[in-house]
Amino acid sequence: MVMASAGPLQDEIASGAAPSQSLSAKGFSAEGLPVIRLDRVEKWYVTRDGPVHALAATDLVIAQHEFVVLLGPSGCGKTTLLRMIGGLIAPSQGRLQVMQRDLWKGQTRQSNAVSDLGMVFQDANLFPWLTIEENVALPLELKRTPKKQRLSRARALTDLVGISGFETRWPYELSGGMQQRAAIARALSHDPGILLMDEPFGALDAMTRDTMNIELQYIWMKTRKTIVLVTHSITEAVFLADRIVLLSPRPGRIDTVVDVPFERPRSLDVQMTERFQTIARDLRHRLAENA
């Protein structure tokens, strides 16, 4: 098994942090138009024991280039919310738009809106019979992109995510962190405007998780994708986010929205600052109050 070394951002970041431009009251920054909009989006599940209200009517606007983290306890609906945005499950009620196009019409997903989305899960889900570059290039192969073009794209992306030189390795030869880098590269292969991430580093050890958080920040700064990430980790949320959306227990609803006032690039040292600790403490207290 091969372990990845620290990526290029490690050499670029400076210690400390300073306030950045805050978000407007409308919920999106001045630099970007809304690319995700939820209007009274709600989700019910039908079970043998009766209906389960997973997500209460929710309004949310996310701007182009924003990094938004969905935070909350288990069962609060944050993954349900992310999967509705990703076109994997349909809302029970409400309107959901991606890139100002309706994602759902009734129970029918609109393919033109889905094309702007890339998704990364907690498990890398790489195909063991494909090399790393073949895994990364698979979405392009399914789109019938010529082989030379898709492999060139795959190699550019493996370089971006810090696994250049491992393109011809098999997934089992890479560590968990490196496999997740490959999964991120695969999600970026068709150049989506929005990257959705469902606890992508939840299965990693603490040190690898810290490294991956720095690397994800680097990828975001290089690509300027809109990122929506689900996590249970308060520290990860405060370190990565422009905005943290805290959800309450089921039925999930938006309880608190926190603007994170630190410039980028952020080093791990920012976690030791008083301002960081205050934001993390307030979120922890709010979660305890809602328990």
C-alpha positions in Angstrom: 0.0 0.0 0.0 1.3 3.4 -1.0 0.9 6.5 1.2 0.6 10.0 -0.3 2.9 12.8 0.6 1.6 16.2 1.5 0.4 18.2 -1.4 1.3 21.5 -3.0 -0.7 23.7 -0.6 1.5 22.7 2.3 4.2 24.9 0.8 1.9 27.8 0.0 -0.1 28.4 3.2 0.9 30.8 5.9 0.1 30.6 9.6 -2.7 32.5 11.1 -5.9 33.9 9.7 -7.7 37.2 9.1 -11.3 38.1 8.4 -12.5 37.7 4.9 -15.4 39.4 3.0 -18.6 38.3 4.7 -21.7 37.0 2.9 -24.6 39.2 2.2 -27.9 38.8 4.0 -29.4 37.1 0.9 -27.1 34.1 1.5 -24.7 34.5 -1.3 -21.5 36.4 -1.8 -21.2 39.4 -4.1 -18.9 37.5 -6.5 -21.3 34.8 -7.5 -24.9 34.3 -8.6 -27.0 31.6 -6.9 -26.2 28.1 -8.4 -28.3 26.1 -5.9 -31.7 27.2 -4.7 -34.1 25.3 -2.4 -37.6 26.7 -2.0 -39.6 24.9 0.7 -37.9 21.6 -0.1 -39.2 18.8 2.1 -38.7 15.0 2.3 -40.9 12.3 3.7 -40.0 8.6 3.6 -42.6 5.8 3.6 -41.7 2.9 5.9 -43.5 -0.2 7.2 -44.1 1.7 10.5 -45.6 4.8 8.8 -44.3 8.0 7.2 -41.0 9.4 8.4 -40.4 13.2 8.2 -36.7 13.4 7.3 -36.4 17.1 6.3 -38.8 19.9 7.1 -39.5 22.6 4.5 -36.2 24.2 3.8 -35.1 27.4 2.0 -31.4 27.7 1.1 -29.4 29.6 -1.5 -25.8 28.7 -2.3 -23.6 31.0 -4.5 -21.2 30.2 -7.3 -17.7 29.5 -5.8 -19.0 29.1 -2.3 -17.8 26.4 0.1 -20.8 25.4 2.2 -20.7 22.7 4.9 -23.9 21.0 6.2 -23.3 20.1 9.8 -25.6 18.2 12.3 -26.2 15.1 14.3 -26.9 11.7 12.8 -30.4 11.5 11.4 -30.9 15.3 10.9 -31.4 15.0 7.1 -28.1 16.5 5.9 -27.3 13.5 3.7 -30.9 13.4 2.5 -30.6 17.1 1.6 -27.3 16.6 -0.2 -28.7 13.6 -2.2 -31.7 15.6 -3.3 -29.3 18.4 -4.5 -27.4 15.6 -6.3 -30.4 14.2 -8.1 -30.2 10.9 -6.3 -33.6 11.2 -4.5 -36.6 13.3 -5.3 -38.0 15.9 -2.8 -41.5 15.2 -1.5 -42.4 18.9 -1.9 -40.8 22.1 -2.9 -38.6 23.4 -5.7 -34.9 22.7 -6.2 -32.8 24.5 -8.8 -29.3 23.9 -10.0 -27.6 26.5 -12.2 -31.0 28.3 -12.3 -32.6 25.2 -13.9 -35.1 22.9 -12.2 -33.5 19.7 -11.0 -36.8 17.9 -10.5 -40.1 18.0 -12.3 -42.3 15.8 -10.1 -40.4 12.6 -9.6 -38.4 13.0 -12.9 -34.8 14.2 -12.7 -33.7 16.7 -15.4 -30.5 15.5 -17.0 -29.4 19.0 -18.2 -29.2 20.1 -14.5 -27.5 16.9 -13.3 -24.6 17.5 -15.8 -23.4 20.4 -13.6 -22.9 18.1 -10.6 -20.1 15.9 -9.4 -20.4 13.7 -6.3 -18.0 12.2 -3.8 -19.1 9.6 -1.1 -17.5 8.4 2.1 -16.2 5.3 0.3 -14.1 5.9 -2.8 -16.0 3.2 -4.7 -13.2 2.7 -7.2 -13.6 -0.3 -9.6 -10.8 -2.8 -8.6 -10.4 -4.0 -12.2 -9.6 -0.5 -13.5 -6.3 1.4 -12.9 -6.5 4.7 -11.2 -6.4 6.7 -14.4 -9.1 4.4 -15.9 -11.3 5.0 -12.8 -10.8 8.8 -13.0 -11.6 8.8 -16.8 -14.6 6.4 -16.5 -17.3 9.2 -16.6 -15.7 10.5 -19.8 -15.6 7.0 -21.3 -19.3 6.7 -20.6 -19.8 10.0 -22.5 -17.8 8.5 -25.4 -15.0 11.0 -25.1 -12.0 9.9 -27.2 -9.4 7.8 -25.3 -6.5 10.2 -25.8 -8.6 13.2 -24.6 -10.0 11.4 -21.5 -6.6 10.0 -20.4 -5.1 13.4 -20.8 -7.8 14.8 -18.6 -7.3 12.0 -16.0 -3.6 12.7 -15.8 -4.2 16.4 -15.3 -6.6 15.6 -12.5 -4.3 13.1 -10.8 -1.7 15.8 -10.7 -4.3 18.3 -9.2 -5.2 16.0 -6.4 -1.7 15.0 -5.6 -1.4 11.4 -6.9 0.6 12.0 -10.1 2.8 9.0 -10.8 0.2 6.5 -9.5 -2.0 6.6 -12.6 -1.3 2.9 -13.6 -1.6 1.5 -10.1 -4.6 -0.6 -9.0 -6.9 0.8 -6.3 -5.8 -1.8 -3.7 -2.2 -0.5 -4.0 -3.2 2.9 -2.7 -4.0 4.1 0.9 -7.5 5.2 1.8 -6.5 8.8 1.5 -5.1 8.3 -2.0 -8.1 6.4 -3.1 -10.3 9.3 -1.9 -8.1 11.7 -3.9 -8.8 9.5 -7.0 -12.5 9.6 -6.2 -12.4 13.4 -6.1 -10.5 13.5 -9.4 -13.2 11.2 -11.0 -16.0 13.5 -9.7 -14.2 16.4 -11.4 -13.5 14.6 -14.7 -16.5 16.1 -16.6 -15.7 19.5 -15.2 -18.9 20.1 -13.2 -19.6 23.5 -11.7 -20.7 22.0 -8.4 -19.0 19.3 -6.2 -21.1 17.5 -3.6 -19.3 15.6 -0.9 -20.9 13.2 1.6 -18.5 12.8 4.5 -15.6 12.1 2.1 -13.0 11.9 4.9 -15.1 10.2 7.6 -13.4 6.8 7.3 -9.8 8.2 7.4 -7.5 8.5 10.4 -7.1 11.9 12.1 -3.7 12.8 10.5 -4.8 11.8 7.0 -8.0 13.7 7.5 -6.1 16.9 8.3 -4.0 16.4 5.2 -7.1 15.8 3.0 -8.7 19.0 4.4 -5.7 21.0 3.4 -5.7 19.3 0.0 -9.4 19.9 -0.5 -8.9 23.6 0.2 -6.1 23.6 -2.4 -8.4 21.9 -5.0 -11.2 24.4 -4.2 -8.8 27.4 -4.6 -7.4 26.1 -7.9 -10.8 25.1 -9.5 -13.2 27.5 -7.8 -15.9 25.0 -7.9 -19.0 25.4 -5.7 -18.6 22.8 -2.9 -21.3 21.5 -0.6 -19.9 19.1 2.0 -21.6 17.0 4.7 -19.7 16.3 7.9 -20.2 15.4 11.6 -16.9 17.1 12.5 -17.2 20.6 13.9 -13.5 21.3 13.5 -13.6 20.1 9.8 -16.6 22.3 9.2 -15.0 25.5 10.6 -11.7 24.8 8.9 -13.2 24.3 5.4 -16.4 26.4 5.1 -17.3 29.8 4.0 -20.7 29.1 5.6 -21.8 26.4 8.0 -25.4 25.4 7.8 -26.3 23.7 11.1 -29.4 21.3 10.9 -31.5 20.4 13.9 -32.5 16.8 14.7 -35.3 15.1 12.7 -37.2 16.4 11.1 -34.2 18.3 9.9 -34.4 22.0 9.5 -31.9 24.8 9.3 -31.2 25.9 12.8 -28.3 28.2 12.4 -26.1 29.6 9.6 -22.6 30.7 10.5 -20.3 32.8 8.3 -16.6 31.7 8.8 -14.4 34.8 8.8 -11.0 33.4 7.9 -8.9 34.2 4.9 -7.6 31.5 2.6 -5.3 29.7 2.4 -5.9 28.4 5.9 -3.2 26.5 7.8 -4.0 24.0 10.6 -2.7 26.7 13.0 -5.9 28.6 12.5 -7.6 25.9 14.6 -5.6 27.1 17.6 -6.9 30.7 17.4 -9.4 32.1 19.8 -11.8 33.0 17.1 -11.8 29.5 15.7 -12.3 28.0 19.1 -15.2 30.3 19.8 -17.0 29.4 16.6 -16.5 25.7 17.3 -17.6 26.0 20.9 -20.8 27.9 20.0 -21.7 25.3 17.4 -21.0 22.5 19.9 -23.3 24.2 22.5 -26.0 24.7 19.9 -25.8 21.0 19.0 -26.1 20.0 22.7 -29.1 22.3 23.1 -30.9 20.6 20.2 -30.1 17.1 21.3 
